[in-house]
Amino acid sequence: MTTDELTKRIAEAARAGQWPQVQPLFVELKRLMVEQGRPLGSNAAMQIVDALAEGNKLGANLLGSAGVSPLILRVRALAGHKIVDRKALQTAWESLYRLLADPTARVEQQELHDLMLGLRAARVFDLLARTADRAVTRNPTDAVARRLYGQALIDEGQIHAGIEMLESARRLPLVAEAERDEINGLVGRAYKQLYLDHVPAGSPPSVRAQFRVDLERAIEAYALSYDPDRPDRNSSHGVNLVALLQIARQDGHAGIKNPTALEPQELAGRIIDRLELRAAGTADPWLLATLGECYLGNL
């Protein structure tokens, strides 16, 4: 196929709003241009630009939920493979990403949430962050999108940026309790990571003192969503409290803020008493892992 033929096909697909077909055609066009060593002529380039503009107008009318949903489903399916084909996922996602920039394209909020959760499960955090950015732009009060955006940034190593996004989610009004618990846990995880990354074993007292505030903030965030009198609710927050209070003791942080006012062994013991009743009849790896960590914290 020549570059002229590809240009024609790209224009036809764009005018028809067939965006999943446009991306691979552009990739093929670029390959031919490189191999043939000649740039695209101005007439051909203008033909593509006109077609893209016309296609965008068509998309505003046709890309309702029926138009966007198939792309969302395709991206989710590709992200759900045991071995992710990153190239295929990237191609499908880029088509969807462009559509999400169109404010007239109707997208169900739950569809976006499911898409982002799929990207998170595949650990494709760069695409998750950019998708969440689109979701927040479309709906600034979407706490789930802000929470997933924050998590993506943290997992990409941008911890302070992630904390800022999570804090913006915490400031939103009318956030559901379960969602606020998730946000608090991620804030705690972020500050915990800051402390552990910068205070390895054997660090001098001056370094431990420098990052004490991060340890305190991690403890505070986990404690916001953990009630010692209900030890089986948000028990993962509770076991993190146990671990962080143990670290505070080991690193010599006397008098560190402890909103529970309980020793780590007491916190661990309460969780053990409650989770042991459920452990015998479950294969839940999270419950069993939490219980195992509490045994260690109760030593």
One Martini backbone bead per residue (centre of mass of N, CA, C, O) as a GRO file, in nm:
protein
  299
    1MET     BB    1   0.097   0.036   0.022
    2THR     BB    2   0.059   0.360  -0.018
    3THR     BB    3   0.051   0.676   0.100
    4ASP     BB    4  -0.201   0.762  -0.060
    5GLU     BB    5  -0.382   0.526   0.031
    6LEU     BB    6  -0.359   0.581   0.333
    7THR     BB    7  -0.470   0.865   0.335
    8LYS     BB    8  -0.749   0.785   0.233
    9ARG     BB    9  -0.821   0.587   0.465
   10ILE     BB   10  -0.794   0.786   0.696
   11ALA     BB   11  -1.009   0.984   0.598
   12GLU     BB   12  -1.246   0.785   0.592
   13ALA     BB   13  -1.234   0.697   0.893
   14ALA     BB   14  -1.262   0.981   1.017
   15ARG     BB   15  -1.535   1.063   0.886
   16ALA     BB   16  -1.674   0.794   1.025
   17GLY     BB   17  -1.556   0.757   1.324
   18GLN     BB   18  -1.313   0.523   1.303
   19TRP     BB   19  -1.082   0.529   1.542
   20PRO     BB   20  -0.955   0.238   1.572
   21GLN     BB   21  -0.841   0.259   1.264
   22VAL     BB   22  -0.654   0.510   1.258
   23GLN     BB   23  -0.401   0.443   1.424
   24PRO     BB   24  -0.276   0.205   1.253
   25LEU     BB   25  -0.259   0.379   0.994
   26PHE     BB   26  -0.055   0.582   1.103
   27VAL     BB   27   0.168   0.380   1.164
   28GLU     BB   28   0.200   0.287   0.867
   29LEU     BB   29   0.262   0.563   0.747
   30LYS     BB   30   0.523   0.614   0.902
   31ARG     BB   31   0.676   0.369   0.798
   32LEU     BB   32   0.673   0.446   0.496
   33MET     BB   33   0.808   0.722   0.521
   34VAL     BB   34   1.074   0.611   0.631
   35GLU     BB   35   1.139   0.405   0.401
   36GLN     BB   36   1.101   0.629   0.158
   37GLY     BB   37   1.205   0.924   0.243
   38ARG     BB   38   0.918   1.092   0.254
   39PRO     BB   39   0.713   1.335   0.285
   40LEU     BB   40   0.419   1.475   0.335
   41GLY     BB   41   0.212   1.633   0.160
   42SER     BB   42   0.013   1.908   0.184
   43ASN     BB   43  -0.246   1.787   0.064
   44ALA     BB   44  -0.255   1.531   0.239
   45ALA     BB   45  -0.250   1.672   0.513
   46MET     BB   46  -0.513   1.837   0.469
   47GLN     BB   47  -0.697   1.593   0.429
   48ILE     BB   48  -0.663   1.486   0.718
   49VAL     BB   49  -0.747   1.733   0.878
   50ASP     BB   50  -1.033   1.758   0.763
   51ALA     BB   51  -1.127   1.475   0.850
   52LEU     BB   52  -1.084   1.510   1.155
   53ALA     BB   53  -1.277   1.747   1.190
   54GLU     BB   54  -1.527   1.601   1.081
   55GLY     BB   55  -1.514   1.360   1.278
   56ASN     BB   56  -1.555   1.525   1.539
   57LYS     BB   57  -1.839   1.621   1.472
   58LEU     BB   58  -1.958   1.342   1.449
   59GLY     BB   59  -1.881   1.247   1.736
   60ALA     BB   60  -2.068   1.439   1.894
   61ASN     BB   61  -2.328   1.276   1.784
   62LEU     BB   62  -2.233   0.951   1.804
   63LEU     BB   63  -2.064   0.945   2.092
   64GLY     BB   64  -2.209   0.783   2.283
   65SER     BB   65  -2.233   0.515   2.478
   66ALA     BB   66  -2.215   0.327   2.221
   67GLY     BB   67  -1.928   0.442   2.127
   68VAL     BB   68  -1.744   0.418   2.392
   69SER     BB   69  -1.790   0.139   2.523
   70PRO     BB   70  -1.626  -0.052   2.333
   71LEU     BB   71  -1.352   0.073   2.409
   72ILE     BB   72  -1.363   0.018   2.708
   73LEU     BB   73  -1.391  -0.289   2.681
   74ARG     BB   74  -1.127  -0.334   2.530
   75VAL     BB   75  -0.933  -0.223   2.740
   76ARG     BB   76  -1.022  -0.410   2.967
   77ALA     BB   77  -0.955  -0.674   2.822
   78LEU     BB   78  -0.652  -0.620   2.781
   79ALA     BB   79  -0.593  -0.570   3.091
   80GLY     BB   80  -0.707  -0.873   3.175
   81HIS     BB   81  -0.473  -1.014   3.093
   82LYS     BB   82  -0.227  -1.204   3.211
   83ILE     BB   83  -0.079  -1.104   2.947
   84VAL     BB   84   0.009  -0.796   2.851
   85ASP     BB   85  -0.048  -0.612   2.558
   86ARG     BB   86   0.085  -0.312   2.537
   87LYS     BB   87   0.044  -0.225   2.245
   88ALA     BB   88  -0.262  -0.282   2.222
   89LEU     BB   89  -0.345  -0.116   2.464
   90GLN     BB   90  -0.232   0.157   2.371
   91THR     BB   91  -0.398   0.186   2.114
   92ALA     BB   92  -0.681   0.173   2.241
   93TRP     BB   93  -0.637   0.395   2.455
   94GLU     BB   94  -0.578   0.637   2.266
   95SER     BB   95  -0.857   0.647   2.142
   96LEU     BB   96  -1.007   0.694   2.408
   97TYR     BB   97  -0.856   0.945   2.513
   98ARG     BB   98  -0.957   1.133   2.289
   99LEU     BB   99  -1.261   1.104   2.350
  100LEU     BB  100  -1.245   1.213   2.653
  101ALA     BB  101  -1.200   1.519   2.549
  102ASP     BB  102  -1.501   1.510   2.479
  103PRO     BB  103  -1.769   1.670   2.632
  104THR     BB  104  -2.004   1.527   2.444
  105ALA     BB  105  -1.926   1.262   2.544
  106ARG     BB  106  -2.095   0.990   2.667
  107VAL     BB  107  -2.013   0.889   3.008
  108GLU     BB  108  -2.011   0.665   3.242
  109GLN     BB  109  -1.886   0.665   3.551
  110GLN     BB  110  -1.867   0.356   3.598
  111GLU     BB  111  -1.702   0.296   3.347
  112LEU     BB  112  -1.453   0.454   3.436
  113HIS     BB  113  -1.403   0.302   3.695
  114ASP     BB  114  -1.365   0.021   3.566
  115LEU     BB  115  -1.131   0.101   3.388
  116MET     BB  116  -0.934   0.193   3.615
  117LEU     BB  117  -0.935  -0.078   3.768
  118GLY     BB  118  -0.811  -0.238   3.534
  119LEU     BB  119  -0.545  -0.078   3.520
  120ARG     BB  120  -0.462  -0.136   3.808
  121ALA     BB  121  -0.454  -0.448   3.791
  122ALA     BB  122  -0.228  -0.418   3.552
  123ARG     BB  123  -0.022  -0.190   3.635
  124VAL     BB  124  -0.099   0.081   3.451
  125PHE     BB  125  -0.019   0.379   3.576
  126ASP     BB  126   0.010   0.578   3.342
  127LEU     BB  127  -0.277   0.534   3.223
  128LEU     BB  128  -0.432   0.584   3.479
  129ALA     BB  129  -0.353   0.879   3.527
  130ARG     BB  130  -0.466   0.990   3.252
  131THR     BB  131  -0.752   0.892   3.288
  132ALA     BB  132  -0.807   1.038   3.558
  133ASP     BB  133  -0.766   1.320   3.443
  134ARG     BB  134  -1.011   1.307   3.262
  135ALA     BB  135  -1.221   1.244   3.484
  136VAL     BB  136  -1.172   1.506   3.650
  137THR     BB  137  -1.240   1.703   3.422
  138ARG     BB  138  -1.536   1.599   3.387
  139ASN     BB  139  -1.532   1.542   3.727
  140PRO     BB  140  -1.425   1.711   4.005
  141THR     BB  141  -1.617   1.526   4.223
  142ASP     BB  142  -1.452   1.257   4.174
  143ALA     BB  143  -1.323   1.061   4.415
  144VAL     BB  144  -1.231   0.805   4.271
  145ALA     BB  145  -1.050   0.939   4.060
  146ARG     BB  146  -0.863   1.080   4.266
  147ARG     BB  147  -0.769   0.825   4.409
  148LEU     BB  148  -0.649   0.679   4.155
  149TYR     BB  149  -0.458   0.903   4.083
  150GLY     BB  150  -0.294   0.896   4.342
  151GLN     BB  151  -0.203   0.602   4.319
  152ALA     BB  152  -0.056   0.627   4.049
  153LEU     BB  153   0.154   0.832   4.142
  154ILE     BB  154   0.279   0.662   4.365
  155ASP     BB  155   0.355   0.415   4.173
  156GLU     BB  156   0.539   0.629   3.999
  157GLY     BB  157   0.693   0.810   4.242
  158GLN     BB  158   0.473   1.055   4.302
  159ILE     BB  159   0.403   1.118   4.612
  160HIS     BB  160   0.328   1.416   4.658
  161ALA     BB  161   0.122   1.432   4.429
  162GLY     BB  162  -0.058   1.208   4.541
  163ILE     BB  163  -0.131   1.345   4.806
  164GLU     BB  164  -0.267   1.594   4.686
  165MET     BB  165  -0.494   1.435   4.547
  166LEU     BB  166  -0.605   1.299   4.803
  167GLU     BB  167  -0.667   1.560   4.956
  168SER     BB  168  -0.876   1.659   4.750
  169ALA     BB  169  -1.070   1.424   4.810
  170ARG     BB  170  -1.109   1.479   5.119
  171ARG     BB  171  -1.247   1.775   5.061
  172LEU     BB  172  -1.487   1.656   4.967
  173PRO     BB  173  -1.812   1.638   4.964
  174LEU     BB  174  -1.995   1.356   5.020
  175VAL     BB  175  -1.817   1.119   5.101
  176ALA     BB  176  -1.803   0.808   5.129
  177GLU     BB  177  -1.693   0.611   5.374
  178ALA     BB  178  -1.545   0.394   5.206
  179GLU     BB  179  -1.384   0.600   5.038
  180ARG     BB  180  -1.243   0.743   5.273
  181ASP     BB  181  -1.092   0.493   5.369
  182GLU     BB  182  -0.923   0.456   5.115
  183ILE     BB  183  -0.784   0.730   5.124
  184ASN     BB  184  -0.653   0.707   5.403
  185GLY     BB  185  -0.482   0.457   5.334
  186LEU     BB  186  -0.313   0.598   5.108
  187VAL     BB  187  -0.194   0.819   5.278
  188GLY     BB  188  -0.053   0.631   5.472
  189ARG     BB  189   0.119   0.486   5.259
  190ALA     BB  190   0.277   0.734   5.158
  191TYR     BB  191   0.411   0.814   5.428
  192LYS     BB  192   0.539   0.543   5.482
  193GLN     BB  193   0.718   0.544   5.228
  194LEU     BB  194   0.881   0.792   5.295
  195TYR     BB  195   1.007   0.680   5.549
  196LEU     BB  196   1.127   0.405   5.446
  197ASP     BB  197   1.299   0.527   5.210
  198HIS     BB  198   1.470   0.736   5.426
  199VAL     BB  199   1.472   0.504   5.680
  200PRO     BB  200   1.683   0.296   5.723
  201ALA     BB  201   1.852   0.080   5.869
  202GLY     BB  202   2.075   0.267   6.074
  203SER     BB  203   1.988   0.538   6.104
  204PRO     BB  204   2.035   0.831   6.217
  205PRO     BB  205   1.878   1.041   6.432
  206SER     BB  206   1.855   1.283   6.231
  207VAL     BB  207   1.692   1.128   6.017
  208ARG     BB  208   1.457   1.033   6.190
  209ALA     BB  209   1.370   1.322   6.270
  210GLN     BB  210   1.312   1.436   5.985
  211PHE     BB  211   1.078   1.187   5.932
  212ARG     BB  212   0.865   1.184   6.164
  213VAL     BB  213   0.619   1.329   6.031
  214ASP     BB  214   0.552   1.097   5.835
  215LEU     BB  215   0.485   0.889   6.050
  216GLU     BB  216   0.258   1.050   6.185
  217ARG     BB  217   0.079   1.076   5.930
  218ALA     BB  218   0.036   0.776   5.888
  219ILE     BB  219  -0.099   0.715   6.157
  220GLU     BB  220  -0.331   0.918   6.129
  221ALA     BB  221  -0.461   0.807   5.867
  222TYR     BB  222  -0.527   0.522   5.969
  223ALA     BB  223  -0.690   0.615   6.227
  224LEU     BB  224  -0.936   0.751   6.083
  225SER     BB  225  -1.025   0.427   5.983
  226TYR     BB  226  -0.981   0.322   6.295
  227ASP     BB  227  -1.145   0.103   6.534
  228PRO     BB  228  -1.063  -0.079   6.814
  229ASP     BB  229  -1.377  -0.163   6.870
  230ARG     BB  230  -1.355  -0.255   6.540
  231PRO     BB  231  -1.119  -0.473   6.436
  232ASP     BB  232  -1.266  -0.591   6.153
  233ARG     BB  233  -1.256  -0.299   6.057
  234ASN     BB  234  -1.011  -0.213   5.874
  235SER     BB  235  -0.761  -0.411   5.939
  236SER     BB  236  -0.536  -0.297   5.757
  237HIS     BB  237  -0.509  -0.038   5.916
  238GLY     BB  238  -0.442  -0.171   6.188
  239VAL     BB  239  -0.177  -0.321   6.103
  240ASN     BB  240  -0.030  -0.059   6.028
  241LEU     BB  241  -0.033   0.061   6.306
  242VAL     BB  242   0.131  -0.154   6.440
  243ALA     BB  243   0.388  -0.122   6.265
  244LEU     BB  244   0.438   0.187   6.315
  245LEU     BB  245   0.459   0.172   6.626
  246GLN     BB  246   0.701  -0.016   6.622
  247ILE     BB  247   0.889   0.169   6.465
  248ALA     BB  248   0.883   0.406   6.661
  249ARG     BB  249   1.015   0.247   6.888
  250GLN     BB  250   1.276   0.150   6.741
  251ASP     BB  251   1.349   0.468   6.647
  252GLY     BB  252   1.293   0.662   6.905
  253HIS     BB  253   0.980   0.788   6.910
  254ALA     BB  254   0.900   0.961   7.151
  255GLY     BB  255   0.570   1.062   7.180
  256ILE     BB  256   0.411   0.973   6.958
  257LYS     BB  257   0.135   0.995   6.786
  258ASN     BB  258  -0.170   0.818   6.927
  259PRO     BB  259  -0.502   0.799   6.871
  260THR     BB  260  -0.563   0.518   7.032
  261ALA     BB  261  -0.388   0.476   7.307
  262LEU     BB  262  -0.242   0.207   7.209
  263GLU     BB  263  -0.071  -0.060   7.203
  264PRO     BB  264   0.033  -0.268   6.958
  265GLN     BB  265  -0.041  -0.535   7.103
  266GLU     BB  266  -0.336  -0.461   7.154
  267LEU     BB  267  -0.421  -0.422   6.865
  268ALA     BB  268  -0.341  -0.702   6.764
  269GLY     BB  269  -0.514  -0.871   6.962
  270ARG     BB  270  -0.791  -0.772   6.862
  271ILE     BB  271  -0.767  -0.877   6.574
  272ILE     BB  272  -0.715  -1.171   6.635
  273ASP     BB  273  -0.977  -1.235   6.791
  274ARG     BB  274  -1.157  -1.177   6.534
  275LEU     BB  275  -1.011  -1.332   6.287
  276GLU     BB  276  -0.994  -1.626   6.396
  277LEU     BB  277  -1.301  -1.687   6.352
  278ARG     BB  278  -1.254  -1.669   6.017
  279ALA     BB  279  -0.995  -1.834   5.921
  280ALA     BB  280  -1.081  -2.141   5.900
  281GLY     BB  281  -1.314  -2.065   5.653
  282THR     BB  282  -1.076  -1.934   5.467
  283ALA     BB  283  -0.905  -1.798   5.151
  284ASP     BB  284  -0.838  -1.515   5.227
  285PRO     BB  285  -0.544  -1.349   5.180
  286TRP     BB  286  -0.590  -1.085   5.342
  287LEU     BB  287  -0.674  -1.201   5.609
  288LEU     BB  288  -0.427  -1.388   5.654
  289ALA     BB  289  -0.212  -1.167   5.634
  290THR     BB  290  -0.315  -0.990   5.863
  291LEU     BB  291  -0.292  -1.205   6.082
  292GLY     BB  292   0.012  -1.259   6.052
  293GLU     BB  293   0.101  -0.968   6.120
  294CYS     BB  294  -0.025  -0.968   6.406
  295TYR     BB  295   0.149  -1.183   6.528
  296LEU     BB  296   0.409  -1.016   6.500
  297GLY     BB  297   0.291  -0.761   6.662
  298ASN     BB  298   0.247  -0.955   6.937
  299LEU     BB  299   0.552  -1.014   7.041
   0.00000   0.00000   0.00000
